[in-house]
Each structure stands twice: as C-alpha cells, then as structure tokens.
Amino acid sequence: MIKLDSGPGRTGNGMFGKDSDGTPEDTQSNAGGAVKFRLSDTVLKYGNQYVASPVFSTDDSRLLPEVATGTLITSKEIKGLELSAGHFTAMRAQNQMGRDSLGLKAADIAGATYQFTDNFVAGVAASDVDDHFKKQYINANYTLPINEDQSLNFDFNGYRSKSQGQELSGDVDNRIWSLAAAYSLGAHKFTLAHQRSTGDTGYVYGVDGGGTIFLSNSVQYSDFNGQDERSWQARYDLNMKSYGVPGLSFMTRYIRGDNITTGDTESKEHEWDFETKYVLQSGPAKDLSFRVRNAVYRANSAYDSDKVDTRLIIEYPLSIL
C-alpha cells in the first residue's frame, strides 16, 4: 500500500499508521500464511487468517484488512448444521504492521448455525475475550415467499456483552438487538429496520475485530450502538438486471438514532448513504467490480462531529487454487 498524499493535518481515516511526529507512513505492507487440514466435511485452519464469526470478525473495509492469528475448526458433517470453534492469540489492525497491534491477549469462540427449512435459518455464538469481555449472540432469519417475484424477509440479531478480568475495554454492560423486514418486488427491495441498545454502556467491539457487529444499523460510518440508543432505518435497493443491465445495482438508506446517553445530555445522530456498483459480466476481466459509496453523517457536538465520507472501491477476485 503506497500513500499518494497526506500529512499531519490530513489523517484519521484509518488507512496508514503514523510515525513519531504524526506524519502517515509512506508505505505499508504485510504478509502471512496459514495451513489447512480437511477431513470429510471438517476443516482445521491454523495461522494468519480472516474470520467472519458474529463474535470475532476481521474487518476488510480498508486497503489492508485485519488479520487474526490462531486456530479455527469448522464442521458441516450433519446436513444443515454448521459448527465452529476457535482460539486466537493476536489481531493485526488495518493501519498497523505489528502482529498484535490491537492488544488481543486471547479469544475463544464457538458457534452453531442450523438450516431448519429452505426459508428459515438460526444461529448462536459466544466468545470469551481474555481480560476484556464475554459475548453471546443470536440470529434468526426467515423468508416468506409470496409468489415468483415477491417475498418478505425478517432478520433478527442480538448481542449481550459483559466485561471481565482486568476490563481492558472498560466496564462493559450492554444488550443490543436489531430487527429488519425486507419486501422484495422484482428488481426492487424495500427495507425497514429498528435497533435498540440498553445497559450501562454502549456496544463495545474492536479488540475482537472491527467487523464484530452483525446488526442491521451498522452502516458505512456509524453503527448506531451508543448507550441507550434507539435507531430506525429505511432502505431501498435496485437491481438493474431486470432492466437489461446485469451487474449494475444501486442502494440508498437513511438511519436516525436518538436517546443516546452522553453524560448529562441526550444525543442524536443520523446518516444518509448512497452506493452504486457495477460488476463486469464477461470477458478477460470478468467479475471485476467498481463501487462508489457516499455517506453524509450528522450528530450533535456532544456525541460526534459532522462528516462526509466518499469511497471508490475496485475489486478483482483471483482464484489461485
């Protein structure tokens, strides 16, 4: 990763680490590896790896993704049932080169997901992050087909977090859940979501991975996960394949959160996002994708500062094996 332009006054986007005088480093890179063993439908991985568990998930939203070091076993021996368990001892941040730049001591995770029917799937997961916190997670997802072009989908996610040991992430005490309902009509999808946080703190994550927040209102900039926060989302998706342009899609959403406890005040925040994406459908560069994301974020000064975030993302998957 090579820096094109930046300086002490133009930092803070999480792309590059800084040297002693606050100037972003000119280049950053990292390398790692893992070994994988397979027996029937059970896979064991050890080493540097990307993880996507609801209670331990590496973040790939920057040029260099987070990387976890440890062991993960995943089993699909029983039809419809996926079991997983892992032990991790390090997490490398997106803008740092240290093997454990997030300060993870140890994390143990376990999870299970079961496909009850073609339309209903549910899962649970739990983690124990040494000297930080313990988490429990639950998910249920149900799709109700209406006809060939219409369906309703309901998605529920919930976490319970409690600090432990040295409480290196603070005195964490939080319960947070989200419920989303999506109506699909041909090329169109309309989604409404509600999310609510309760407890003595907001939802805390990071040392267990920057992607460890599987909630409906975790969006481009904000996660709407403050203490006592209530948030609502309205979203619209359009797939242009039905209009003769396969690979082209659009999305826009608006999220508003209030009732946030910040000291002696009650704070509010809202965010409007827009995204357009195009994936090449054929030719030598098939599956090359271009994506433009834009977020406009506003909050009262006691909670956060106003921001506009625009991203251009180009991705090309390489199949080596």
N, C-alpha and C positions, 0 to 999 in steps of 0.2 A: 504494500500500500504506500503510495507516494503522495505527499502533500503538494498541492498546486499553489495555494495561497492561504496564509493565515498569519496570526501574530498574537501577542499577549492580549490585545483588545478584541480579538475575533476568535474566541474559543468557547467551549461549553457545549458543543453538540455531541460529545461522546465519541468522536472519530479518532482522535490522536491523544496519546499521553503527553505530558508536559515535562520540560526539563526544569532545572533549579530556578531559573528566572521567569518561569511561567510561559515560555515560548513552546508551542507544539513541536514535537519531534518531526524531523523531515521525512523519515521513512519508518515503517513498521512492518514486521512480518513474523510469522511463526509457523512451526511445522510440528507434526506429531503423528502418532500411529497407534493402532490397536490390533489385537489379534482376536479372531472369531472362531469359535468351535460350534459345529452343528451336529446334533444327534436327533434324528427323526424331525419333529417339529419344535424342538427346543434349541435355542441359540444362546451361547455364552460369549460375551464380549469383555475384554479387559484392555485398558489403556486409555488413550485420549479419545473422547467420543462426544457426539451431540446427543442430547437426551430430551425426550418430549413427554415427560410424565406431568400430570397436573400438579404434583407436589415437588417436582425437581425438573426444571426445563431450561435448557440453554437458549440464549437469545441470539437471533441472527439478523437483527434489524440494522446492523451497521456493516461496514465493509469487511471487518474481521469479526467472525462470530465468537461467542463464548465457547469454551471447551472445558468439559469436565473430565477428571481423571478418576478411574475406578472400575468397578465390575458391575455388569448388568446381565441378568438372565431373563429371557422371555420364553414362555412356553405356550404353545397352541395345540397341545396333544388332544384336548377334548373339543369337539366341534362346537363352535360358537363361544368358547371360553378362552380368554387370553389372560395369563398370569404373568406378573413381572416382579422382580425384586432386585435391589441394587445396593452397593456400598461404595460411596465416593469420598475421596480424601482431598480433592483440590478442585478449584474453579478459576479459570483464567478469564479476566474481564476482557471486554471488546476493545478497550483502548490501552491495555497494558500487556507487557510481554512476560511478566512473572507467571510462573506455573500456578501459583495460588494467590493471585493479586486481589481476590475478593475476601481472603481471610477465612476460608472454609476449613474447619477442623476435621469434621467427619459428618456424613449424612447417610442415613439408612432409609430406604424407601421400599414400599410394597404396594401393589395394586392388582385389581381384578376387573375385567370387563366381560359382560356376558350379553350375547345377542339372543334375546328371548324369542323374538319373531323377526320377520323381514322388516318390520316397521318400528320395533322397539328395542333399544339397547340401553343398558345401565352399567354404571361402574363406580367403584370406590377406590380410594388410595389413601395412604398415610405416610408421613415422614417424621424422622427424628433427627434434627439438625443440632449436633452437639454444641451445648452452651449458647444456643440461640432460641429455638422454639420447636414445638411439635405441631404438626398439622394433620387434619383429617379432611377429606374431600369426598363429595358425592355428586354424581351426574345421572340424569335420566333424559333420554331423547326419544321422542315419539313422532312418527309421521302418519298423518291420516290422509290417505288418497281419496280424492273426491271424484275425479274422472281422469282421463288420459292427460289433460292439460292443467289440472288444478290439484293442489294439495295444501294441507296445513301441517306445519311442523312446530313442535313445542320442545324447548330445550331448557333444562334446569341445571344450574351449577351452584354448589355451596361449599364454603370452607369454614373450618373452626381452627383458630390458631391460639396457642398459649406458650408464653416464654418459659424457659427452663435454664437450670445451671447458672452460669455467670451472666445470663441475659445480655449478651453482647449486642443484640439488636434492640435493646430496651425492654421495658416491662410490657410485653405484648399480650393483649387480651381482646380478641376480635372474632366476630361471626359475620360473615358476608355471603349473600346469595344473589343470584340473578335468574330471571325467567324471561325468555324470549319466545314470541309467537310470530311465525312467518307464513304468509299466504303467497303461494306461487301460482301464477296465471300465465301459462305460456312462457314468453320471454321476460316477464315481469315478476319481481318478488318484492313484497311489502312486509317490513318487519317492525314490530313494536317490542320494546324491552323495558323491564324495570329491574333496578338493582338496589339493594339496601344493605347498609353496614351498621352493626351495633357492637357494643362493648366499650371498654375503657380506652381503646386505641383504634386507629385505622388498620386496614390490612397491610401487613409488612412482608416484603419479599426482597430478593436481591442476592443475598449470600447463597441462596438455593437456586439461583438462576434468574436472569432478567425476564424470562418468559413464563415464570411460575405464577400466572394469574389467568386462569381459564374462566373468564367471566364475560358476559355479554357487552358490558360497557367499558371494557378495556380496549381503547381505540388508539388512534395514531399518536396523540400526545398524552392525554390524561387517561387514568384508569378509573377515575370516579370512585376511589376507595378510601376516602377520608373518614375520620371518626364520625359516626352517626349519619353519614351521608346517604341521601336518597337521590337516585338519578333515574331519568327516563330517556329513552332513545326512540327516534323514528328514522327508519332507513328505507332506501329504495335501490334495487339492483335491476340492471337491464342487460340482457344477453343479446347481442346483435346478430347471432347466428340465425335467429328466426326471420331476420330482415335481410338475409343474403350476405352478411359479413361475418363469417365464422372467425372466432379468435378475438373479436373486439367486444369489450364489456365496459360498463360504467357503474359507478356506485356513488351515492351521496347519503350522508346521515347527519343528524343533529342530536346532540346529547346535552341535557341540562341537569345539573346537580345542585342540591341545596341542603340546608340543615347541617352543614359541616361545622363541627365543634373545633374552634381555634382559639384557645384561651377563653377570654370573656366574651367573644364575639361569635356570631353565626355567619359563615361564609357561603358563597355561591360560586359556581363556575359553569361555563358552557363551551361547547366545541362544535364546529361545523367542519365536516370532512368531505372531500371530493377525490375520487380516484377513477382513472381511465387506464385500461390495459389492453395491449394487443399481443397476441401470440402467433408467430408465423406457422402456417398450417402445412407447408410442404417445402420442397427444395433442400439445398445443402445446409441451410441454416434453420431447418425445421425445429420448432419448439423454442427458438429464440424469442424472448418476450421483452416488451418495453412497457414500463408502468410510470405514470405520473401521479403523485399523491400531494394533496394540499390540505393543510389543517389551519383553521383560524380559531385561536383559543383566547378566551376572556375570563377573568376572575377578579374578585375584589382584592385589593392590595394586601389585605391581611392574610391571604391564602397563597397567592401566586401572582406572577406578572403576566401581562398580555403577550402573546406570541403568535407569529405566523411561520408555519413550517412547510416548506416545499421540497419534495424529493423526486429525483429522476432515478429509476431503478432499471437496470438492464441485466437480464439473467439468461444464461445459456447452460442447460444441463449437459454434462459429459458422462457417458456410460463407458467406464473403463473395463469392467468385467461383464 
